[in-house]
Every structure is written in C-alpha cells, then in structure tokens.
Amino acid sequence: MENITSGQYDEVIENCKNLFLNKMKDYGTAWRVLRASSLTDQIYIKANRIRSIDSKGSQKIEEGIEPEFIGIVNYSIIALIQLELGDKIILPDTFDELEMPAEQVEEKYGHYAMKAKSLMQDKNHDYGEAWRNMRISSLTDIILMKLFRIKQIEDNKGETVVSEGVDANFYDIINYAVFALIKILETK
C-alpha cells in the first residue's frame, strides 16, 4: 500500500504544481506581497467553503471542493516559501520588485512538496495509513484546527511554549489536503 500512496501522492502534487505554475504564467509572483497571516486566512476561506458545502449539502458556485483542496496545497506551499524568504515585504513600487524567476519558484515548490511527502511517509509508517479510513469531512476539520493553531501562534508573534511551529502545521495541512485529493481521485 505504501507504494500506491507514494504514486498517488506524486500524482496529486504534480496536478497541484501544474496549476500553480500555469497560474504563475498569468499572474507572476504577485503572491509575494502576501504576509503569512494573509495566507493563513486565504487557506481558512478555502477550508471553510469545503466545510460549508459539506454541511449545507449544496453549493451555488459551480466549482466543487477539489479545486479548494488544490488551493489549500498551493497556498500552504506559498506560505512555506514566504516563511523562508521573509514576509516583511514593503509594498513595492513596481510589480518587477515582486517577481521571482519561474525556475526558482518551481525549485522551491518542489523542495517543500518533497519535505511534505517525506513527513507523510514517516507518519504513514508510524500510523499505518490510518487516514485512509477517515472521511473527507474529518480531514477538512483537521485542516481547520491546524489553521486555528497557526492563527494563535501568529497572534502570539510566533512564540510557542511546547508546540511545533507554524511551518509544521503548514506541512500537516498540505498532507491532509493531499489525502483528501487522493480520496477524491479514488472515487472518480
């Protein structure tokens, strides 16, 4: 089962990355202006919409939950990139000041996706792929819980007493979103 999960994980990440890179062709790296707290809120909006659709049993906007989970993966990777590069960006005078070369962004995306996968593999080893028995609604709730943890850490100016930092929570969010996308793939 481990090899199946690894292949499915790679397929999901490749789909997320392709959408991310294609959007970058349209928008460049305008996301560089976003602070970590703004990214946390953007991910929250996406996770909250998924929960809302699940709770209401209907939606008025055509786009379903799959693109929202993809957005959660991509915004979480952006958040990790921003944490590395620093999000204390002074509003630039021109868009050129925000731009990063596509190759550099793709390399950073791959780096964080690989770290998330490595973490997933370690946890799957210890937990025996328990996520496969979870509902998508539970994965969504855990993502929301992780976001509230991040918000609390951000409100505490990054200080924690015994807890993991913000980056650990973003890695977990990536993995829970990938698990949901694998489950969606399996139903197609």
C-alpha positions as CSV (number, residue, x, y, z in Angstrom):
1,M,0.0,0.0,0.0
2,E,3.0,2.3,0.7
3,N,4.0,2.3,-3.0
4,I,0.4,3.0,-4.0
5,T,0.2,6.0,-1.7
6,S,3.6,7.3,-2.9
7,G,2.4,7.2,-6.5
8,Q,-0.9,8.8,-5.7
9,Y,0.8,11.5,-3.6
10,D,3.1,12.3,-6.5
11,E,0.2,12.5,-9.0
12,V,-1.8,14.9,-6.7
13,I,1.3,17.1,-6.1
14,E,2.0,17.1,-9.9
15,N,-1.6,18.3,-10.6
16,C,-1.3,21.0,-7.9
17,K,2.1,22.1,-9.2
18,N,1.0,22.3,-12.8
19,L,-2.0,24.5,-11.9
20,F,0.3,26.7,-9.7
21,L,2.9,27.1,-12.5
22,N,0.2,27.9,-15.1
23,K,-1.4,30.5,-12.8
24,M,2.1,31.9,-12.3
25,K,2.3,32.4,-16.1
26,D,-0.9,34.5,-15.8
27,Y,-0.2,36.4,-12.6
28,G,3.6,36.2,-12.0
29,T,4.6,36.0,-8.3
30,A,2.1,38.6,-7.1
31,W,1.6,36.3,-4.1
32,R,4.9,37.6,-2.8
33,V,3.1,40.6,-1.4
34,L,1.0,38.4,0.9
35,R,2.1,38.2,4.5
36,A,2.0,34.8,6.3
37,S,-1.2,35.8,8.2
38,S,-2.9,36.7,4.9
39,L,-2.0,33.3,3.5
40,T,-3.4,31.6,6.7
41,D,-6.7,33.5,6.1
42,Q,-6.8,32.5,2.4
43,I,-6.4,28.9,3.3
44,Y,-9.0,29.3,6.0
45,I,-11.5,30.7,3.4
46,K,-11.0,27.6,1.2
47,A,-11.3,25.1,4.1
48,N,-14.3,26.9,5.4
49,R,-16.0,26.7,2.0
50,I,-15.4,23.0,1.8
51,R,-17.0,22.6,5.3
52,S,-19.9,24.8,4.3
53,I,-20.6,22.8,1.2
54,D,-20.5,19.6,3.2
55,S,-22.7,21.0,5.9
56,K,-25.3,22.5,3.5
57,G,-25.2,19.6,1.1
58,S,-25.3,22.1,-1.8
59,Q,-23.4,24.9,-3.4
60,K,-24.3,27.9,-5.6
61,I,-20.9,28.3,-7.3
62,E,-20.1,25.5,-9.8
63,E,-16.6,24.9,-8.6
64,G,-16.6,22.0,-6.2
65,I,-14.3,21.0,-3.3
66,E,-11.4,19.6,-5.4
67,P,-10.1,23.0,-6.6
68,E,-10.4,24.2,-3.0
69,F,-8.1,21.4,-1.7
70,I,-5.7,22.1,-4.5
71,G,-5.7,25.8,-3.5
72,I,-5.0,24.7,0.1
73,V,-2.0,22.7,-1.0
74,N,-0.7,25.6,-3.2
75,Y,-1.3,28.3,-0.6
76,S,0.4,26.2,2.1
77,I,3.5,25.8,-0.1
78,I,3.4,29.5,-0.8
79,A,3.3,30.1,3.0
80,L,6.3,27.9,3.5
81,I,8.2,29.8,0.7
82,Q,7.2,33.1,2.4
83,L,8.4,31.9,5.8
84,E,11.7,31.1,4.2
85,L,12.1,34.3,2.3
86,G,10.5,36.5,4.9
87,D,7.1,38.1,4.6
88,K,8.1,41.6,5.7
89,I,7.8,42.9,2.2
90,I,7.4,46.6,1.8
91,L,4.8,47.3,-0.8
92,P,6.9,47.6,-3.9
93,D,6.8,50.5,-6.3
94,T,6.6,48.1,-9.3
95,F,5.5,44.5,-9.9
96,D,9.0,43.8,-11.0
97,E,10.2,44.0,-7.4
98,L,7.9,41.1,-6.5
99,E,8.9,38.9,-9.4
100,M,10.9,35.7,-8.8
101,P,12.3,33.6,-11.7
102,A,9.9,30.8,-12.6
103,E,12.8,28.3,-12.2
104,Q,13.5,29.5,-8.6
105,V,9.8,29.2,-7.7
106,E,9.5,25.8,-9.2
107,E,12.6,24.6,-7.3
108,K,11.2,26.0,-4.0
109,Y,7.8,24.4,-4.7
110,G,9.4,21.0,-5.3
111,H,11.6,21.4,-2.2
112,Y,8.6,22.0,0.1
113,A,6.4,19.4,-1.6
114,M,9.2,16.8,-1.2
115,K,9.6,17.7,2.5
116,A,5.9,17.3,3.0
117,K,6.0,13.9,1.3
118,S,8.9,12.8,3.4
119,L,6.9,13.8,6.6
120,M,3.8,11.9,5.2
121,Q,5.9,8.8,4.6
122,D,7.3,8.9,8.2
123,K,3.9,9.4,9.7
124,N,2.3,6.7,7.5
125,H,5.0,4.3,8.7
126,D,4.0,5.1,12.4
127,Y,0.3,5.4,11.9
128,G,-0.3,2.7,9.3
129,E,-2.1,4.9,6.8
130,A,-5.0,5.5,9.2
131,W,-6.0,8.5,7.1
132,R,-7.4,6.0,4.5
133,N,-10.2,5.2,7.0
134,M,-11.0,8.9,7.6
135,R,-13.8,10.9,5.9
136,I,-13.0,13.9,3.8
137,S,-15.1,15.9,6.3
138,S,-12.7,14.8,9.1
139,L,-9.7,15.8,7.0
140,T,-11.3,19.2,6.5
141,D,-11.9,19.6,10.2
142,I,-8.3,18.8,11.0
143,I,-7.1,21.3,8.4
144,L,-9.4,24.0,10.1
145,M,-8.0,23.0,13.5
146,K,-4.4,23.4,12.2
147,L,-5.3,26.8,10.8
148,F,-6.7,27.9,14.2
149,R,-3.4,26.8,15.8
150,I,-1.4,28.8,13.2
151,K,-3.6,31.8,13.8
152,Q,-2.9,31.5,17.6
153,I,0.8,31.2,17.0
154,E,0.7,34.2,14.7
155,D,-1.2,36.2,17.3
156,N,1.5,35.2,19.8
157,K,4.1,36.6,17.5
158,G,5.4,33.2,16.7
159,E,6.1,32.2,20.3
160,T,5.2,28.7,21.5
161,V,5.8,27.0,24.8
162,V,5.8,23.3,23.8
163,S,4.1,23.2,20.4
164,E,5.5,22.8,16.9
165,G,5.9,26.0,14.9
166,V,3.8,27.4,12.1
167,D,5.8,25.5,9.4
168,A,5.0,22.1,10.9
169,N,1.3,22.9,10.8
170,F,1.6,24.0,7.1
171,Y,3.2,20.7,6.3
172,D,0.4,18.8,8.0
173,I,-2.2,20.9,6.2
174,I,-0.5,20.0,2.8
175,N,-0.7,16.3,3.7
176,Y,-4.3,16.3,4.9
177,A,-5.3,18.2,1.7
178,V,-3.4,15.7,-0.4
179,F,-5.1,12.8,1.4
180,A,-8.5,14.4,0.6
181,L,-7.5,14.8,-3.1
182,I,-6.4,11.1,-3.2
183,K,-9.7,10.1,-1.8
184,I,-11.5,12.3,-4.4
185,L,-9.3,10.7,-7.1
186,E,-10.2,7.2,-5.9
187,T,-13.9,7.9,-6.4
188,K,-13.5,9.0,-10.0
